[in-house]
Amino acid sequence: MLKKRNLLYFLIVFICVCGLLLYFCNKLIIDSVKEKLYSDANKIPFNRIGLLLGTTKYTSIAGFNNPYYTYRIEAATNLLKMNKIKYIIISGDNGREEYNEPELMRIDLIKSGVDSSKIFLDYAGFRTLDSIVRLKEVFGQDSVTIISQKFHNERAIYIASKEGIMAYGFNAKDVTQKQGFKTQLREKFARVKVFLDLLFGTKPKFLGKKVSIPT
């Protein structure tokens, strides 16, 4: 009986600690970046480089179009056409030959009227951390407009600030709460992972050769 009571006590304490950790990691990131987020393209400052964070084009359920993807393409196209950015780096996962987020996004940006000469591809953006660090170490940039949904931008901007990068975020349209429940839940834990990565000095999976972007 005593062992069961001790186990119950331990579980309660563990759940409380996890809950507090999730809360404070989330709050610290939100409070740190709220002045750097924009949803109106008319108000966001000009930045020579935009960083479009990759995602899958299709959902895992029946292969429907992924709205996160669609809205990011629309947001990036809008910024380029309004001359709020001059060039765009698409950073995503190309870890398998048959899976290529940056290339699919490049194709759809061009279909939307974007000049292909304005697009650069980062095939090793396996994680947001990788995308941000590679922006500086591979592409030589220390100022950027990050393009994704608000929740993703918040985390990316926070990581950028720790890497010495001046970043703004342009918020692509988000999905409904029902559609995005699983993604939002994962995001809470991803924010805790940010601080673990900082604590342990986590590095990108791959860096590689430098890429030069015109002035």
C-alpha positions, 0 to 999 in steps of 0.5 A: 500500500505504501509503495503504491502511495509513493508511486502515485505521489511521484507521478503527481510530482512528475506531471506537475514538473512537466507541466511547469516546464512546458508552460515556462518554456512556451512563455519565455519564447513568446515573450521574447519574440512578440515584437518581431512578428508580423501578419501584415506584409505592408508593415514588415520591414524590408529584409534582403533574405527570406527563409521559407521553412519547409513542410510536407506538401501532402498530409499523411491521411489520403494524400490531401494538400497540407494547408500549412504548406499552401499558406506558406507558399502564399505568404512567401510569394506575397513578400517577394511580389511586394519587394519585402524580400529580395531573395528567398532560401527554402530550407527543408528535408531532403533526407530521402531521394523520394522526399524533397521539400525544398524542390517542391516548394521551389516548383510551386513558388515559380508556378505562383510567378516568382523568378527562379533566380531569386530562389536558393535551396537548402536541402539539409533543413531537417530541423528548425535548428538546422535551418537557422544555423545553416542560414548563418554558417552555410549561406552567410546571413545574419539578418532574415525574415522567417516565413512560416505559421506564427507558432513556428516563427516564434520558435525559429526567431528565438533560436535565431536570436541565440545564434546572433541572427536578427530575425523577423517573422512573417506569419503565414495563415494558420489552420483551424484549432481542430486541424492543427491540434496535433501540430500545436501539441508537438510544438509545446514539446519542441519548445522544451527541446529548444532549451535542451539543444541550447544546454547541450550545444546541439549542432546541425546534422550537416553543414557542407559547402558555403553558398553565396547569395548575390547582393 
